[in-house]
């Protein structure tokens, strides 16, 4: 018996949804494993996220996001900056990534000026959100540390309920990751 087009379409759609959920579950497990490795290796870093941000800002403008991440077997620190500061929009700015092995002292990051669409888009959005905020990354980290004990390992600006916020990830002493949200306008902290 031949099945109708709507029935074949429904079966195909169902199969596509099942396949998508199966694959995304695998990606989520891989990301969780990567996070577990990173959380276990944060102790190898010779500097804190706040210290890496401060070092980056000395010569490369204002920091607009920062994170520790695994780069092969190394704990890497990546800081995005806007060379011309917060007074210039992204078109008039130089958007940079400073990245390097955080287990080496002193930290000597390589600088990459963004030219590709993906990085320019992400960093331009981050610059705009930091410009709209009343807090710097350092201010948001202090607020997150006061609300959640542990090691701050990532800070990224985002939008929540129309306000600029900082999504701050903190590694706890128990090896878990907790996300703290700091409102960039009010300074309010939520988990």
Secondary structure by P-SEA (a helix, b strand, c coil): ccccaaaaaaaaaaaaaaaaaaaaaaaaaaaaaaaaaaaaacccccccaaaaaaaaacccccccbbbbbbccccbbbbbbbbccccccccccbbbbbbbcccccccbbbbbbccccaaaaaaaaaaaaaaaaccccaaaaaaaaaaaccccccbbbbbbcccbbbbbbbbbccccbbbbbbbccccccccc
